[in-house]
Amino acid sequence: MKYNIDKIRASTGDRVSTTTDLNEVTEAWFDGFSVEVTDNLSSNVYKFCNWDDWCEYADSEARNLQWMDRELKTKLTEDLLEIEQAELRKIEAAVSPSHYKGFVGELQWLEAQQYIIGERKGPEAFKAAVELQIRKYLDRNGGKDSEVQELLKAKWYMDFLCAYALNGDKPIRIKEIPKILQR
């Protein structure tokens, strides 16, 4: 809790009640009483003898808390994006490892299959092979790798298949997928 708020009898200095919620303090608290706020984060103590001063303080604190909440949300969002990017790089490495790269010239294994299968058997045969990869990851979901990794692998192949179809069933490069899918 950020605050301890004490209602203090003005004549004796006795603490009459305590709360941790700024919103519980009402104008009636100041009828023969003062209010003392301890900010537990900074250890600052503030004393108020009238309602108007209290309202100014409470409004200021509410604005500060909103700003801090926004700042915290921004930081959390940035952290989540960083984690997501790291996870995507990890999935990319799992789906497209180094031993797939340079399969034929500069083509990755899947890129080369567009020509090997696609030229021999046609684009439908190649698309069926990619669909088989998607199905493999969905069917074994969580059986080999984590559930999320299996699903992301299936999604990666689905993205490839969508980009291939959007390209008129013509060969594509993996690095072109975001552009083709307009991401």
Secondary structure by P-SEA (a helix, b strand, c coil): ccbbbbbcccccccccccccccccccccccccbbbbbbcccccbbbbbccaaaaaaaaaaaaaaaaaaaaaaaaaaaaaaaaaaaaaaaaaaaaacccccccccccccaaaaaaaaccccccaaaaaaaaaaaaaaaaaaccccccaaaaaaaaaaaaaaaaaaaaacccccccccccccccc
